[in-house]
């Protein structure tokens, strides 16, 4: 008999801004208590008004975690301290392991139209926080899409699970041979009104959903649009759609270590944060 996941906490997204003034909504990460190990932060940016996004995210550092940017609509350019460039367009994903240090920018490549997407921060265990930085840009054409019964669809970004009785696998299960120790699952699930989907997840993975359109219902608990719902442990998850609904399903193996965060640095102690700040100040954040 499989155990069933239920909603343990709902975190409505709050309006805020980041970068040089990009308007967004933050659910996970709006406070230190609003996390779900190993997930640190989830932002949604969504605007048809260029003034809300044109300033972008100028050059800034990261250390100690991974960022995953999923673009629904729009065009952003990533550039880093190594001279790498990556274009993130409609339906594409950038998965970046900041590791010991990345200095990069993320800037809009449009001056009109819709900019919509998400950025997720996933923690790294202490043993991997100083690994070399790495990133991969994945165009929409490479990301598997799984058609559900009754017209729904699942966009399979990372990991694998059982979805409505079938094993499905995302594009990302490790980058260039680098294993992802948190074993993340990332699915964009799009359900038609009245549709129900059953997902079987690893029982020890922490999981949550973020509803970005419509309303999802889990174990009779409604989850409104622009809200994250943290889920209890278990194996089976049943999600129903109240109206046409789109949501992100995220799950990963928890790390269980102390988290100390100062802005773009996420480490395990105050001393490591102070070292990261010195390294950035002295220009050695990204040195080997």
C-alpha positions as CSV (number, residue, x, y, z in Angstrom):
1,X,0.0,0.0,0.0
2,X,1.6,3.3,-1.1
3,X,1.6,6.3,1.2
4,X,-0.1,9.4,-0.2
5,X,1.3,12.9,-0.2
6,X,-0.8,15.8,1.1
7,X,-0.3,19.5,1.4
8,X,1.7,20.5,4.5
9,X,2.0,24.2,3.9
10,X,1.0,26.8,1.3
11,X,3.3,29.7,0.6
12,X,1.6,32.4,-1.5
13,X,4.0,34.3,-3.8
14,X,4.8,37.8,-2.8
15,X,5.6,40.6,-5.2
16,X,9.2,41.9,-5.1
17,X,12.0,42.9,-7.4
18,X,15.5,41.7,-8.0
19,X,18.5,42.4,-10.3
20,X,18.3,46.0,-11.5
21,X,14.6,46.2,-10.7
22,X,13.0,43.3,-12.5
23,X,9.5,42.8,-11.1
24,X,8.7,39.2,-10.0
25,X,6.8,37.0,-7.5
26,X,8.7,35.0,-5.0
27,X,7.3,32.0,-3.1
28,X,10.1,29.8,-1.7
29,X,12.9,32.0,-0.5
30,X,10.9,35.0,0.7
31,X,12.3,34.2,4.2
32,X,14.7,31.7,5.7
33,X,11.8,29.6,6.9
34,X,10.2,29.5,3.5
35,X,12.5,26.8,2.1
36,X,12.0,23.1,1.3
37,X,15.4,21.3,1.5
38,X,17.2,21.3,-1.0
39,X,15.0,24.0,-2.7
40,X,16.1,27.5,-1.6
41,X,14.1,29.9,-3.8
42,X,11.5,30.0,-6.6
43,X,10.8,33.2,-8.5
44,X,8.2,33.8,-11.3
45,X,8.7,36.7,-13.6
46,X,5.8,37.6,-15.9
47,X,5.1,40.9,-17.6
48,X,4.0,42.3,-20.9
49,X,5.4,45.7,-19.9
50,X,9.1,46.2,-20.9
51,X,9.7,48.6,-18.0
52,X,9.1,45.6,-15.7
53,X,12.1,43.6,-17.1
54,X,14.3,45.6,-19.4
55,X,16.9,46.4,-16.7
56,X,17.6,42.7,-16.3
57,X,20.1,41.1,-14.0
58,X,23.5,42.8,-14.6
59,X,26.8,41.1,-13.6
60,X,26.6,39.4,-10.2
61,X,28.2,36.5,-8.3
62,X,27.0,33.1,-7.1
63,X,28.6,30.4,-4.9
64,X,27.4,27.2,-3.4
65,X,24.2,26.2,-5.2
66,X,22.5,25.6,-8.6
67,X,20.2,27.9,-10.5
68,X,17.6,26.6,-13.0
69,X,16.0,29.2,-15.3
70,X,13.0,28.0,-17.3
71,X,11.7,30.5,-19.9
72,X,8.1,30.2,-21.1
73,X,8.2,33.4,-23.2
74,X,10.9,35.8,-24.1
75,X,14.6,35.9,-24.8
76,X,17.5,36.4,-22.3
77,X,21.2,36.3,-22.8
78,X,23.5,34.7,-20.2
79,X,27.2,35.9,-20.2
80,X,29.7,34.8,-17.6
81,X,33.3,35.6,-16.5
82,X,34.7,32.9,-18.7
83,X,33.3,34.5,-21.9
84,X,30.5,32.0,-22.2
85,X,27.3,33.1,-23.8
86,X,23.9,31.3,-23.9
87,X,20.6,32.4,-25.4
88,X,17.5,31.4,-23.4
89,X,14.4,31.5,-25.5
90,X,10.8,30.3,-25.5
91,X,10.5,26.9,-23.7
92,X,14.2,26.7,-23.0
93,X,16.1,25.9,-19.8
94,X,19.5,26.9,-18.4
95,X,20.8,24.7,-15.6
96,X,23.8,26.3,-13.9
97,X,25.9,24.8,-11.2
98,X,27.6,27.8,-9.6
99,X,29.8,25.7,-7.4
100,X,32.9,27.6,-6.1
101,X,32.0,30.7,-8.2
102,X,30.4,32.2,-11.2
103,X,30.1,35.9,-12.1
104,X,27.4,36.3,-14.8
105,X,24.7,38.5,-16.1
106,X,21.2,37.7,-17.5
107,X,19.9,40.4,-19.8
108,X,16.7,40.7,-21.9
109,X,17.3,40.6,-25.6
110,X,13.9,42.2,-26.4
111,X,12.5,45.7,-25.9
112,X,8.8,44.7,-26.3
113,X,6.5,41.8,-25.7
114,X,6.0,39.2,-23.0
115,X,8.8,38.0,-20.7
116,X,7.7,35.0,-18.6
117,X,9.5,32.3,-16.8
118,X,10.9,31.0,-13.5
119,X,14.2,30.8,-11.6
120,X,14.8,28.0,-9.1
121,X,17.7,27.8,-6.7
122,X,18.7,24.3,-5.5
123,X,21.2,23.9,-2.7
124,X,24.4,21.8,-3.0
125,X,25.8,19.6,-0.3
126,X,28.9,20.8,1.5
127,X,31.1,18.4,-0.4
128,X,30.1,19.9,-3.7
129,X,29.9,23.6,-2.9
130,X,33.4,24.2,-4.2
131,X,33.2,22.1,-7.3
132,X,34.0,23.8,-10.7
133,X,31.2,25.9,-12.1
134,X,29.2,24.4,-15.0
135,X,26.1,25.2,-17.0
136,X,24.1,23.9,-19.9
137,X,21.6,25.7,-22.1
138,X,18.8,23.4,-23.3
139,X,16.5,24.5,-26.1
140,X,12.8,23.6,-26.0
141,X,13.3,21.2,-28.9
142,X,15.5,18.9,-26.7
143,X,13.1,18.7,-23.7
144,X,10.8,15.7,-23.8
145,X,7.0,16.3,-23.9
146,X,4.6,13.6,-22.7
147,X,1.0,13.7,-23.8
148,X,-1.5,12.8,-21.0
149,X,-5.0,11.3,-21.4
150,X,-7.8,13.8,-22.0
151,X,-5.4,16.3,-23.6
152,X,-3.0,17.3,-20.8
153,X,0.7,17.5,-21.2
154,X,3.9,17.1,-19.1
155,X,7.1,18.9,-20.1
156,X,9.9,16.8,-18.6
157,X,12.8,19.0,-17.6
158,X,14.7,16.8,-15.1
159,X,14.6,13.4,-13.3
160,X,12.3,10.5,-13.7
161,X,9.1,9.3,-12.0
162,X,5.9,7.4,-12.8
163,X,3.2,9.5,-14.3
164,X,-0.3,8.0,-14.8
165,X,1.2,4.5,-14.8
166,X,4.1,5.2,-17.2
167,X,7.8,5.8,-16.4
168,X,8.8,9.2,-17.8
169,X,12.3,10.7,-18.0
170,X,13.4,14.3,-18.2
171,X,16.2,15.7,-20.3
172,X,18.5,16.3,-17.4
173,X,19.8,13.4,-15.4
174,X,23.3,14.8,-14.9
175,X,25.4,17.3,-16.8
176,X,28.4,16.0,-18.9
177,X,28.8,13.1,-16.5
178,X,28.5,15.2,-13.4
179,X,25.9,13.5,-11.2
180,X,23.2,15.6,-9.5
181,X,23.4,14.4,-5.9
182,X,20.0,15.8,-5.0
183,X,18.4,13.7,-7.9
184,X,16.0,16.5,-8.9
185,X,12.7,16.0,-10.6
186,X,11.3,19.0,-12.5
187,X,8.1,18.8,-14.5
188,X,5.8,21.4,-16.0
189,X,2.4,19.8,-15.7
190,X,-0.5,21.1,-17.8
191,X,-3.9,19.7,-17.0
192,X,-7.3,20.3,-18.6
193,X,-10.2,21.3,-16.4
194,X,-11.4,18.3,-14.3
195,X,-8.4,16.2,-15.2
196,X,-6.6,14.2,-12.5
197,X,-3.0,13.0,-12.7
198,X,-1.3,10.4,-10.5
199,X,2.5,10.7,-9.9
200,X,4.7,8.3,-8.0
201,X,7.8,10.0,-6.6
202,X,10.8,8.6,-4.6
203,X,9.3,8.4,-1.0
204,X,12.2,10.2,0.7
205,X,12.3,13.1,-1.8
206,X,11.0,16.5,-0.6
207,X,8.5,17.8,-3.1
208,X,6.3,20.9,-3.8
209,X,4.2,22.3,-6.6
210,X,3.9,25.9,-7.8
211,X,0.6,26.7,-9.6
212,X,1.1,29.4,-12.2
213,X,-2.3,29.2,-13.9
214,X,-5.6,27.9,-12.6
215,X,-6.1,26.0,-9.4
216,X,-4.8,22.6,-8.3
217,X,-6.4,20.3,-5.7
218,X,-4.3,17.9,-3.7
219,X,-6.1,15.6,-1.1
220,X,-9.1,18.0,-1.1
221,X,-6.8,21.0,-0.5
222,X,-7.1,23.7,-3.1
223,X,-3.8,25.5,-4.2
224,X,-4.5,28.8,-5.9
225,X,-2.5,30.4,-8.7
226,X,0.9,31.9,-7.8
227,X,1.2,29.7,-4.7
228,X,3.6,27.0,-3.7
229,X,2.3,24.0,-1.8
230,X,4.9,22.0,0.2
231,X,4.0,18.3,0.3
232,X,4.3,15.7,3.0
233,X,6.6,12.7,2.4
234,X,5.2,9.7,0.7
235,X,5.1,8.0,-2.7
236,X,1.9,8.7,-4.5
237,X,0.6,12.2,-5.4
238,X,-2.8,12.9,-6.9
239,X,-3.4,16.3,-8.5
240,X,-6.7,17.5,-9.9
241,X,-7.3,20.6,-12.0
242,X,-10.0,23.1,-11.1
243,X,-10.2,24.7,-14.5
244,X,-7.4,24.5,-17.0
245,X,-4.3,24.5,-14.7
246,X,-0.6,24.7,-15.2
247,X,1.9,24.0,-12.4
248,X,5.5,23.1,-11.7
249,X,6.2,19.8,-9.9
250,X,9.5,19.8,-8.1
251,X,11.1,17.0,-6.0
252,X,14.6,16.2,-4.8
253,X,16.6,14.4,-2.2
254,X,17.0,16.6,0.9
255,X,20.5,17.4,2.0
256,X,19.9,17.9,5.8
257,X,22.8,20.4,6.4
258,X,23.0,23.8,8.0
259,X,22.3,26.6,5.5
260,X,23.9,30.0,5.8
261,X,22.9,32.5,3.1
262,X,24.1,36.0,2.4
263,X,22.5,37.2,-0.9
264,X,24.0,35.2,-3.8
265,X,26.2,33.0,-1.5
266,X,24.8,29.9,0.1
267,X,27.2,28.0,2.4
268,X,27.3,26.0,5.6
269,X,28.8,28.5,8.1
270,X,29.3,32.2,8.7
271,X,33.1,31.7,8.2
272,X,32.4,30.3,4.7
273,X,30.2,33.2,3.8
274,X,32.9,35.7,5.0
275,X,35.4,33.8,2.8
276,X,33.1,34.0,-0.2
277,X,32.7,37.8,0.3
278,X,36.5,38.2,0.6
279,X,37.0,36.1,-2.5
280,X,34.6,38.2,-4.5
281,X,36.1,41.4,-3.2
282,X,39.7,40.2,-4.0
283,X,38.8,38.9,-7.4
284,X,39.4,35.2,-6.6
285,X,35.8,34.0,-6.3
286,X,36.1,32.0,-9.5
287,X,39.7,30.9,-9.3
288,X,40.6,27.3,-9.1
